[in-house]
Amino acid sequence: MYFVRFGPHPGDPIWTADLLAWQRQDAQAVFGHLQADAAAGFPVPFYPFSLQQADAHSRVADLDLDIIEDGLVGAVREHVGDGKRHIVDALLLATQNVAARRYGLCGSSTPTPS
């Protein structure tokens, strides 16, 4: 793990960065490229734009998120055993906004008439 500052001033943010073991000998070159990429700093000041783009494209959403959540809930249900699976099911139903999922109202708690 490396601690890096891409900005020129002492008050600029310090970021943590990991390199793979086989990249260790090229750390200076890797961080040099990232520092050059961070010079523009938009929209996050002194943070490489390539890393901002990678983060934006790595988010799990929609169907992929549903598949992962279903797998996770299924694993928890198996772990708690037959006697307590109903608790997991009730918690899952209590925390879902079924109307928002049905009508595509992200972040809304009640459906709006159309």
C-alpha positions as CSV (number, residue, x, y, z in Angstrom):
1,M,0.0,0.0,0.0
2,Y,1.2,3.4,-0.9
3,F,0.2,6.8,0.3
4,V,0.1,9.3,-2.6
5,R,-0.5,13.0,-3.0
6,F,-1.2,14.1,-6.5
7,G,-1.4,17.8,-5.8
8,P,1.6,20.1,-5.3
9,H,0.5,21.6,-1.9
10,P,0.9,20.2,1.6
11,G,-2.9,20.5,2.2
12,D,-3.9,18.4,-0.8
13,P,-5.6,15.1,-0.1
14,I,-3.5,12.0,0.5
15,W,-4.9,8.9,-1.2
16,T,-4.1,5.2,-0.5
17,A,-3.2,3.2,-3.6
18,D,-2.3,-0.5,-4.0
19,L,-0.2,-2.0,-6.8
20,L,0.0,-5.6,-7.7
21,A,3.1,-7.4,-6.6
22,W,4.5,-7.6,-10.2
23,Q,4.0,-3.8,-10.6
24,R,6.1,-2.9,-7.5
25,Q,9.3,-2.3,-9.5
26,D,7.4,0.1,-11.8
27,A,5.8,2.1,-8.9
28,Q,7.5,5.4,-9.8
29,A,6.4,5.2,-13.5
30,V,2.8,4.2,-12.5
31,F,2.4,7.1,-10.0
32,G,4.1,9.5,-12.4
33,H,1.5,8.7,-15.1
34,L,-1.3,9.1,-12.4
35,Q,0.1,12.4,-11.3
36,A,0.2,13.7,-14.8
37,D,-3.4,12.5,-15.2
38,A,-4.4,14.3,-12.0
39,A,-3.1,17.7,-13.2
40,A,-6.5,18.7,-14.6
41,G,-8.2,17.4,-11.6
42,F,-11.8,17.6,-12.9
43,P,-14.3,16.9,-11.3
44,V,-12.3,15.7,-8.2
45,P,-9.3,18.0,-7.7
46,F,-5.9,16.3,-7.6
47,Y,-7.3,12.8,-8.3
48,P,-6.5,11.1,-11.6
49,F,-9.3,11.3,-14.2
50,S,-8.6,7.7,-15.3
51,L,-9.3,6.4,-11.8
52,Q,-12.4,8.5,-11.6
53,Q,-13.6,6.9,-14.9
54,A,-12.7,3.4,-13.7
55,D,-14.7,4.0,-10.5
56,A,-17.7,5.2,-12.5
57,H,-17.6,2.2,-14.8
58,S,-17.1,-0.4,-12.0
59,R,-20.3,0.3,-10.1
60,V,-22.7,-2.6,-9.9
61,A,-26.3,-1.7,-10.7
62,D,-29.6,-2.9,-12.0
63,L,-29.8,-6.6,-12.9
64,D,-26.2,-7.3,-11.8
65,L,-27.0,-5.8,-8.4
66,D,-30.2,-7.8,-8.1
67,I,-28.4,-11.0,-8.8
68,I,-25.7,-10.3,-6.3
69,E,-28.3,-9.3,-3.6
70,D,-30.3,-12.5,-4.3
71,G,-27.2,-14.6,-3.9
72,L,-26.3,-12.9,-0.7
73,V,-29.7,-13.2,0.8
74,G,-29.9,-16.8,-0.2
75,A,-26.5,-17.5,1.6
76,V,-27.7,-15.7,4.7
77,R,-31.0,-17.7,4.7
78,E,-29.0,-21.0,4.5
79,H,-26.7,-19.9,7.2
80,V,-29.4,-19.0,9.8
81,G,-31.2,-22.4,9.3
82,D,-34.8,-23.5,8.9
83,G,-36.1,-22.1,12.1
84,K,-35.1,-18.4,11.4
85,R,-35.4,-18.1,7.6
86,H,-38.7,-16.3,8.0
87,I,-36.9,-13.5,9.9
88,V,-34.6,-12.9,6.9
89,D,-37.6,-13.0,4.5
90,A,-39.6,-10.5,6.7
91,L,-36.6,-8.2,7.0
92,L,-36.1,-8.3,3.2
93,L,-39.8,-7.4,2.6
94,A,-39.9,-4.7,5.2
95,T,-36.9,-2.9,3.7
96,Q,-37.9,-3.0,0.1
97,N,-39.9,-0.2,-1.6
98,V,-42.0,-2.5,-3.8
99,A,-43.9,0.4,-5.3
100,A,-40.8,2.2,-6.4
101,R,-39.4,-1.0,-8.0
102,R,-42.6,-1.7,-9.7
103,Y,-43.2,1.8,-11.1
104,G,-39.5,2.7,-11.6
105,L,-39.6,5.5,-9.0
106,C,-36.0,5.4,-7.8
107,G,-35.8,7.0,-4.4
108,S,-39.6,7.7,-4.1
109,S,-41.6,6.1,-1.3
110,T,-45.0,6.3,-3.0
111,P,-46.1,5.9,-6.6
112,T,-47.2,8.9,-8.4
113,P,-50.3,8.7,-10.6
114,S,-49.7,9.1,-14.3
